Amino acid sequence: MDTDPAGAVTRLLIVDDEAPQLQALVDVLSREGYATRGCASAEEALELLGGETYDLLLSDLQMPGMDGIELIRRAVGADPDLVAVLMTGHGSVATAVEAMRTGAIDYVLKPFRLEAIRPVLARALEFRRLRQQNRLLQTSLMHRTGQLEAANRELDEFAGRVAHDLQAPLRHMLGFAEILQESCGATLPADDLGVLHRIIAAGHRGDELCRDLLAFARLGDKPVGRAPVALGAVLEEARRMVEQQAPGPGKVSWTFDALPTAMVDASLMQQVFVNLLSNAIKYGAGADPIRVEVRYRLDPRLGHVISVCDHGVGFDPAQAHRLFAPFERLHDARQFPGTGMGLANVKRIIERHGGTVRAESRPGEGATFYVSLPLQ
């Protein structure tokens, strides 16, 4: 007996205006284990399908009134799980193509033998099973994706609350320590003064970490506002901001390509450039001058591609996947201070714009960070 994976008998609806042919099919396929029902017209079949559910529709092509192709189109439109097979004595490539376009899975030529129709029905029912399974998988994936997005939102909100709530006590601690340094620093023993300096340094680092974490959490998964922005002007403003903390006048050699206008959020892109330029200076330290290059090319697949290159210490390319994770660091924090959040923010901002970010390097040969932004 033919059954579906759940154990139910497979239900076939057979439509043929030739009564002897219809009855023969009903009888033969019933003996094969299918639960069969016959209809002498397409209109009768549609009425039956309006109140009952079938697994497979086996329909003649040429019938008075509505033909088999139109019947299949309407039936499959009403029940996407229904699979259809067309029977015809006038087979042609055009007939097959039209049948497939309207929703038929296969077709068989009249007159046919049972040995010919068995594999056709088996293929159609297997296709139905796979289609149902695929839909269930898609539903499950959407559900899991929704759960993951909700969890990420909750994590961002939690990180934002923690960062915000920690800022106030950290700043109070830092403020009192700095007051103590100003008022009593000259009279404190050297060891005690060293401890105080470490407290102040830790306070500044904690405050910076809270600010970076708060900025990361605020990005969330919300779409960014976009407007036409001259990226060259944003890059220049980022350079001016970074130069305030640079080693000194003339210590950094800048080389910038002309950048295009793109549909972006100007303030977020300024964060991207500030982070990338700061990194280039930090890890390019030791060279005289420190060389920072910003290059541009238009890629038909990726869109606007901007690269920021330094000639500094570089990193192990096998560890590149760690660069953009929050709090990840590939170098000693004592030699290269920072919170490990800058590149995580870059990645999140660029991905919110629909772009991508990646990095290439070799130890001792500098690093290049590539940012791509879609053309529209």
Secondary structure by P-SEA (a helix, b strand, c coil): cccccccccbbbbbbbccaaaaaaaaaaaaaaccbbbbbccaaaaaaaaacccccbbbbbcccccccaaaaaaaaaaacccbbbbbbbccccaaaaaaaaaaccccccccccccccaaaaaaaaaaaaaaaaaaaaaaaaaaaaaaaaaaaaaaaaaaaaaaaaaaaaaaaaaaaaaaaaaaaccccccaaaaaaaaaaaaaaaaaaaaaaaaaaaaaacccbbbbcccaaaaaaaaaaaaaaaaccccccbbbbbcbbbbccccaaaaaaaaaaaaaaaaaaacccccbbbbbbbbbbccccbbbbbbbcccccccccccccccccccccccccccccccaaaaaaaaaaaaccccccccccccbbbbbbbbccc
